[in-house]
Amino acid sequence: MLAALKQATSTIPVVMTGAGDPVGQGFVQSLARPGGNFTGLSLQSTETTGKRLELLKELAPGAAPMAVLWDRRLGLLSRQAVEAAAKERGWKLLSLEIRDAGEIEGAFKAATGARVGALLVLPGPLLDVQARRVAELAAKSRLPAMDALRFYVEAGGLISYSADLIEINHRAAIFVDKILKGAK
């Protein structure tokens, strides 16, 4: 959606609410000075991916590899951040890419077949709408799973680490109010 807005206009203000990586995705020049017509708030999901991986390793210590479950439509930057963080720490990582909802169960079978010790779930439109199913499959597979967003935990997941989406939306409304009152 943001990419379509970026192509459609360079003059109408666009307020992002919880963009994953607005700098990496090319929507803004920097978080401090966005430039252009995009502003708003970031989940900083790429930046916090390494922290989520570390917390997951504390939850499931040991030599077993970890798996990362990701939605190819949105998770490329975060997946690259996970791979870099795992490589930096010398941890083995199994990448489980999902192209459609029908592949989720197979990904869990691949994870248990590879005897992974834990699972990191990256946010993305395909997986987010399947949060309950992901949580249930993680429990059924006896895989401790770290999710990027709180609603996975509310759907039955074990743990999450991220910004508060509700607070981000409240703060985004303040941006909209200021723009409507004439702020640049």
C-alpha positions in Angstrom: 0.0 0.0 0.0 2.8 2.5 0.9 4.6 1.7 -2.3 1.5 2.5 -4.3 1.1 5.8 -2.4 4.7 6.7 -3.1 4.2 6.2 -6.8 0.9 8.0 -6.8 2.0 11.3 -5.2 4.9 13.2 -4.0 2.9 16.2 -2.7 0.0 14.8 -0.6 1.1 14.1 3.0 1.2 10.4 3.9 1.2 9.4 7.6 2.6 5.9 8.1 1.3 3.9 11.1 3.8 1.2 12.0 5.8 0.9 8.9 8.3 -2.0 9.1 11.4 -0.3 7.8 10.5 3.0 6.1 14.2 3.9 5.4 15.1 0.4 4.0 11.9 0.4 1.9 12.7 3.8 0.5 9.7 5.8 1.9 11.9 8.2 3.9 15.5 9.4 3.9 15.9 8.8 7.7 13.8 8.4 10.8 15.0 11.8 12.2 14.5 13.7 8.9 12.0 11.9 6.7 12.1 14.4 3.8 9.5 14.2 1.1 5.8 13.7 1.8 6.0 10.6 4.1 6.0 10.9 7.9 4.7 8.9 10.8 5.9 6.0 13.0 7.9 2.9 12.4 7.8 -0.5 14.1 11.5 -0.6 13.5 11.0 -4.3 12.9 14.2 -4.7 11.1 16.2 -3.1 13.9 14.5 -5.1 16.6 14.8 -8.4 14.8 18.2 -9.2 16.3 16.9 -8.5 19.8 13.9 -10.9 19.2 16.4 -13.5 18.1 18.5 -13.0 21.2 15.4 -13.3 23.5 14.4 -16.4 21.7 17.8 -18.0 22.2 17.6 -17.2 26.0 14.2 -18.9 26.0 15.5 -22.0 24.2 19.3 -22.3 24.8 21.3 -25.0 23.3 22.9 -26.1 20.1 19.7 -26.8 18.1 19.2 -24.5 15.1 16.5 -21.9 15.2 13.9 -21.4 12.4 12.6 -18.2 11.0 9.1 -18.2 9.5 8.5 -15.4 7.1 6.0 -14.1 4.5 7.8 -13.4 1.2 5.5 -10.5 0.5 6.9 -8.4 3.3 9.6 -10.2 5.2 12.7 -9.9 3.0 14.4 -7.1 5.0 13.6 -8.6 8.3 14.7 -12.0 7.1 18.0 -10.6 6.0 18.4 -8.9 9.4 17.7 -12.3 11.1 20.3 -14.1 9.0 22.9 -11.4 9.7 22.2 -11.5 13.4 22.4 -15.3 13.5 25.6 -15.4 11.5 27.2 -12.7 13.7 26.4 -14.9 16.7 27.4 -18.2 15.1 23.8 -19.6 15.4 22.4 -22.0 12.8 19.1 -20.8 11.2 16.6 -22.6 9.1 14.6 -20.2 6.8 10.9 -21.1 6.2 9.4 -18.9 3.5 5.7 -18.8 3.1 4.0 -17.9 -0.1 0.4 -18.7 0.8 -1.5 -19.9 3.9 -1.5 -23.4 2.6 2.3 -23.7 3.2 2.2 -22.8 7.0 1.6 -26.4 8.2 4.3 -27.7 5.9 6.7 -25.1 7.3 6.1 -26.4 10.8 6.7 -30.0 9.6 9.9 -28.9 8.1 10.9 -27.2 11.4 10.2 -30.2 13.5 11.8 -32.5 10.9 15.0 -30.4 11.1 14.8 -30.6 14.9 14.9 -26.9 15.5 14.9 -25.7 19.0 12.8 -22.5 18.6 10.9 -20.4 16.0 11.0 -16.7 15.2 7.9 -15.5 13.4 8.4 -12.4 11.3 5.4 -10.0 10.7 3.7 -10.0 7.4 0.2 -9.8 6.0 -0.1 -13.5 5.3 1.1 -14.7 8.7 -0.5 -11.9 10.7 -4.0 -12.9 9.6 -3.0 -16.5 10.6 -1.7 -15.6 14.0 -4.0 -18.0 15.9 -3.1 -20.9 13.5 0.6 -20.1 13.9 0.3 -20.1 17.7 -1.6 -23.4 17.7 0.9 -25.1 15.3 3.8 -23.8 17.4 2.2 -25.3 20.6 1.3 -28.5 18.8 4.9 -28.8 17.5 6.3 -28.0 21.0 8.3 -25.1 19.5 8.9 -22.0 21.6 8.0 -19.2 19.3 8.9 -15.5 19.4 6.5 -13.3 17.5 7.0 -9.8 16.4 3.6 -8.5 17.3 1.5 -8.6 20.5 -1.7 -9.9 18.8 0.1 -13.2 18.2 0.4 -13.6 22.0 -3.2 -12.6 22.4 -4.1 -15.4 19.9 -2.2 -17.9 22.0 1.4 -17.3 21.1 4.2 -17.6 23.7 6.1 -14.3 23.6 6.4 -11.1 21.5 8.7 -8.1 21.4 7.8 -5.0 19.5 6.4 -1.5 19.6 2.8 -1.1 20.8 0.6 -0.9 17.7 -2.3 0.8 19.6 0.0 3.6 20.9 1.5 4.0 17.4 -2.0 4.5 16.0 -2.8 7.1 18.7 0.4 9.0 18.0 -0.2 8.8 14.2 -3.5 10.6 14.8 -1.5 13.4 16.4 0.5 13.7 13.2 -2.6 13.8 11.1 -4.1 16.5 13.3 -1.0 18.7 13.0 -0.9 18.3 9.2 -4.6 19.2 9.0 -3.8 22.3 11.0 -1.1 23.4 8.5 2.1 21.7 9.7 4.6 20.6 7.0 
